Amino acid sequence: MGVQGRVLAQNRRARFEYEILKTYEVGIELKGTEVKSIREGKINLSESYCRVTELMEGWLMQCHISPYDFGNRHNHDPVRPRRLLLHKGELRRLYGQIREAGLTIVPLKVYLKKGLIKLEIALVKGKKIHDKRETLKKREVNREMERALKARD
C-alpha cells in the first residue's frame, strides 16, 4: 500500500481475532460533518465490518462516527452504512473470495493520506482458540527478548 499519514483510528482487535490474508486501501463516501468528526478522531471501528453486495458495491457497516459538535441539524446518523470506493475488479475479486472461501472483510484503520480520509480493509479468516493462544505466546516471548536485550545494554 501507499505511504500513510496520520492514523485516526485502529481496529486492534482485528489482528488478534483474525488471520489477515490481504489488505486494501479504499476511500469512503462521507458527509461533511462525518469528515470533521473523523478528523477529530471520533470514530470507532471495533464492531464494524464490510460487505460486498451482488450489485458489486462495497459497504462499511456498523462503524460509529460520533456526530460533529457544531453540526446542528446537518449532523448524520452515527452508524449509517457508508459506501466504500473500490474498483470494480477489486469488488469482483473480494465478492468471489467471500462467497467461495467463506472469508470476511474487516476494517483495520482509518488514516489521512494527502488530505483525504482512507480506510485500510483486510480480507481475513477467523482464528481458532489455539491460534489466539499461539499469538499470545509469541507476543510474550518477544516481550521477554526485548526485556533481556534492554537489561543487557
C-alpha positions in Angstrom: 0.0 0.0 0.0 1.0 3.7 -0.2 2.6 5.9 2.3 0.2 6.5 5.2 -0.3 9.8 7.0 -1.7 10.3 10.5 -3.6 7.3 11.8 -7.0 8.5 13.1 -8.4 5.1 14.4 -7.3 1.5 14.5 -9.1 -1.8 15.0 -6.5 -3.6 17.2 -8.8 -6.5 18.0 -9.0 -7.5 14.3 -5.3 -8.5 14.3 -5.9 -10.7 17.3 -9.3 -12.2 16.2 -8.4 -12.8 12.5 -5.6 -14.1 10.3 -5.0 -11.3 7.8 -4.7 -12.6 4.2 -4.6 -9.4 2.1 -5.1 -5.7 2.8 -6.6 -3.0 0.5 -6.6 0.8 0.7 -10.0 2.2 0.0 -11.8 5.5 0.1 -15.1 6.1 2.0 -18.1 8.1 0.8 -18.7 10.6 3.7 -20.8 13.6 4.5 -19.2 16.9 5.6 -19.9 16.6 9.3 -18.6 13.0 9.2 -15.3 14.2 7.8 -15.0 16.8 10.6 -15.7 14.2 13.3 -13.2 11.7 11.8 -10.5 14.4 11.7 -11.1 14.9 15.4 -10.7 11.1 15.9 -14.3 10.5 16.9 -14.6 7.2 15.0 -14.9 3.6 16.4 -14.1 0.6 14.2 -14.4 -2.1 16.9 -17.8 -3.6 15.9 -17.6 -2.7 12.2 -17.3 -5.0 9.2 -17.5 -4.7 5.4 -20.0 -6.2 2.9 -19.8 -6.6 -0.9 -23.3 -6.9 -2.4 -24.4 -8.8 -5.5 -24.6 -5.4 -7.3 -20.8 -5.1 -6.8 -21.0 -2.4 -4.2 -18.8 -2.3 -1.1 -20.3 -1.0 2.2 -18.8 -0.2 5.6 -21.3 -1.4 8.2 -21.7 -0.7 12.0 -18.9 1.9 12.0 -19.7 4.5 14.7 -18.8 8.1 13.8 -19.9 10.5 16.6 -22.0 13.5 15.5 -19.9 16.7 15.0 -20.3 19.0 17.9 -21.1 22.1 15.8 -23.1 20.3 13.1 -26.6 21.2 14.5 -29.3 19.9 12.1 -26.8 18.9 9.4 -25.5 16.0 11.5 -25.6 12.4 10.3 -26.8 9.1 11.7 -23.7 7.8 13.7 -23.9 4.1 12.4 -25.3 4.5 8.9 -23.9 2.3 6.2 -21.1 4.0 4.2 -20.1 3.2 0.6 -16.6 2.0 0.0 -14.8 3.4 -3.0 -13.1 0.4 -4.8 -12.5 -0.5 -8.4 -15.0 -3.0 -10.0 -12.2 -5.6 -10.4 -11.3 -5.4 -6.7 -15.0 -5.7 -5.8 -15.5 -8.8 -8.0 -12.4 -10.4 -6.6 -13.5 -9.7 -3.0 -17.0 -10.9 -3.7 -15.7 -14.2 -5.1 -13.4 -14.8 -2.2 -16.1 -14.1 0.3 -18.6 -16.5 -1.4 -16.1 -19.3 -2.3 -13.7 -19.4 0.7 -16.0 -18.1 3.4 -13.7 -15.2 4.3 -14.6 -11.9 5.8 -13.7 -8.3 5.3 -12.9 -6.1 8.3 -11.6 -2.5 8.6 -8.2 -2.2 10.2 -7.5 1.5 10.4 -8.6 5.0 9.2 -5.9 7.5 8.3 -5.3 10.7 6.4 -3.4 10.5 3.1 -2.7 13.7 1.2 -5.6 15.4 3.0 -8.1 12.5 2.1 -9.5 10.0 4.6 -8.6 6.5 3.7 -9.6 3.2 5.2 -7.4 0.1 5.3 -9.5 -3.1 4.9 -8.4 -6.6 5.1 -9.6 -10.0 3.7 -9.4 -12.2 6.8 -10.0 -15.7 8.1 -11.2 -16.3 11.6 -8.6 -17.7 14.1 -9.4 -20.7 16.3 -8.9 -20.6 20.0 -5.5 -22.4 19.9 -4.3 -19.9 17.2 -5.1 -17.0 19.6 -3.2 -18.7 22.4 -0.3 -19.1 20.0 -0.4 -15.4 19.2 -0.3 -14.5 22.9 2.7 -16.9 23.5 4.6 -15.3 20.6 3.9 -11.8 21.9 5.1 -12.8 25.4 8.3 -14.4 24.0 9.0 -11.2 22.1 8.5 -9.1 25.2 10.9 -11.3 27.2 13.5 -11.0 24.5 13.1 -7.2 24.4 13.5 -7.0 28.2 16.6 -9.2 28.1 18.2 -7.1 25.4 17.4 -3.8 27.4 18.8 -5.3 30.6 22.0 -6.4 28.9 22.6 -2.9 27.5 
